[in-house]
């Protein structure tokens, strides 16, 4: 048996800490990881209870392979790995072998656990939607876990300019990560500050995130919308993680404007390896490292603290539990 946090529709918090969850067994194509660290994301508390009741909480994990299922050839017992699992706030997590990758030497379990969902989202947003070296990039929601990853990935992918939308108190952090400047959302307007048709790419992780934000109209005004004849020609691209239901409806009926995309993070081994490649290209060490806002040991009390911190929407970087 193992300790775990599972969804519970009868609990006030929506979660329940238990100590008698059966340890999972790996089927074909799967591995079991002894969890060393696990990070949480807003989706972990936003999912509706009828879909999640009694399932283990969490997706992001780092640890050591404990068991290998039939047909798995890329991993063996004892490998240090990170990625996405079917529940991670537990002592042993069940993973598909195509959703994890090996942790690069020198990266801690805590750092590795902070990466999967946020860095995969940013990497896929840029790589899959036309971002090119030299592009001017705007990251909206630049100081949270997903936004900081977007800034770092844009820098690693040779953005010509990076501007982050965040509060003034987070300006130093965002610039240290690679931004050339910020727009203070408390006092400044993106269009007024940056000018119309300025950016090649907008990565918006704030719109629809829970406090009524909507930057889509401002984003359209600051995006380039004509082919310039230059090397990086083309319409500006707007990519968002969140949005109201009608945004998602348009996506699923394939009725989005050609320069607009709502994305869902895909848990892919090859993209995790692509991120590792970007971060390990520097001869002076890692090109970037995830920002850890809060690191807590795995206990019932600390799980409550961790989710309170995440729900506050004041976390600068990731909330991670260590086992």
Buried (B, 14 or more C-beta within 10 A) or exposed (E): EBBBBBBBEEEEBBBBBBEEBEBBEBEEEBBBBBBBBBBBBBEBBEBEEEEBEEEBBBBBBBBBBBBBBEEBEBBEEEBBBBBBBBBBBBBBBBBBBBBBBBBBEEBBBBBBBBBBBBBBBBBBBBBEBBBBEEBBBBBBBBBBBBBBBBBBBBBBBEBBBBBBBBBEEBBEBBBEBBBBEBBBBEEBEBBEBBEEEBBBBBBBBBBBBEEEBBBBEBBBBBBBEEEEEEEBEBBBBBBBBBBEEEBBEBBEEEEBEEBBBBBEBEBBBEBBEBBBEBBBEEEEEBBBBBBBBBBBEBEBEBBBBBBEBBEEEEBBBBBBBBB
